[in-house]
Amino acid sequence: RLTAAAFFGNLAALVLIVLVAQSMGLLLGVAFMNPKTAQTVASIIMLGFMLVGGYFVRGIPAWVSWVRYLSFVYWGFNLLLKIQFAGATYYSCGGSGLGAQTD
């Protein structure tokens, strides 16, 4: 959307996501005194959060789907989607499952 509210909403959401990611990095840096261990654990946690966050993979197995609620990537991505597509109207294009968006 091309509005000032959407722009500043996106900006605020991105700043919030970056601050949460930085806070998680600081937490892991304090929890593990060995930098290699902290980097390994951070890589594993971030990879898991990104996979269950909904940006790369939509259909995750039920036994691991609860992890998405711990992921800040999930919440940040959903916030950005709500800011971008709020108020849009969608029309059905038949039975194909695709829809056309109008503003």
N, C-alpha and C positions, 0 to 999 in steps of 0.2 A: 504494500500500500504506500502511496505517496502522500503521507500526511506527517506533520511534525510530531504528533503523538506517537505514531508508529515508529518513527525514527528514534525518538528519545526512549521509547519503550524497549526497542532492540538494543540501543546503547546501554541502558541500565541493566538489561538482562545479561548481556555479554560481560559487562564489568562484574556482575554478581557471580557468573560462572567462573570467570578467571580468578576472582578472590577466593572462591570455595576450593578450586583446584590448587591454588597457592597455599591455602591453609592446610589442605591434605598433605601437600609436600612437606610443609614445615612440621606437621605432626609426625610423619614418617621419619623425618630427619632427626627429631628428638627421640623417637622410640628406638631407633637403631643407630648406635654410635659408629658402626662400620659403614662407610659410604657405599661400598659395593653391595652390602646386604640391603641397605635402604633403597638403592637404585633398583635392585632386583625385585624387592617386594612392591615398590611403587609401580614398576612396569607390569607386574602381574595383576595388581589391583586395577590399574587404569585400563588394561586390556579387557579385563572382565567387565568393568563398568561400561566401557564403550560398546562391547558386544551386546550386553543386555539393555543398553540405553534406548534402543529403538531406532537409531539412525542407520546403522549398517544392516541389522537383522531384525525383521519384524516377528517372525514365528519362532520363538525359542521354546524349548521343552518345558513342560509344566513343573518338573522337579527343580528347575533352576530359575523359574520365572519370578520367584519372590525376591531375588537379588536386585531386580530393577528398582525396587522401592528404596534401596540403599544407595543407588547410583545418582550422583548429582547430574550426570549427563542426561539421564532420563527426565529429570525434573526441568533442567535447563532447556532441553530440546522441546519438550511439551510447552513450556512457557513461550519460546520463540514461535512455535506453530500457532498458539493462541493469539499472539500479537499480530502475526502476519495474516491469518485467515479469519479473524473475527469479523462478523457481519457480512461475509461473502455468501452469495446464493448459488446453489448448485442445481443443475438440471440434469435429468436422466437422459442418456443417449441410447436407450434401448436396454437390452439384456446383457450388454458387454461388460458392465460393471464400471465403465468409465463415465465420467461426468464432465460437463463443461462448466467452468466457473465464470460468473459475471460479477462485476463489482457494483 
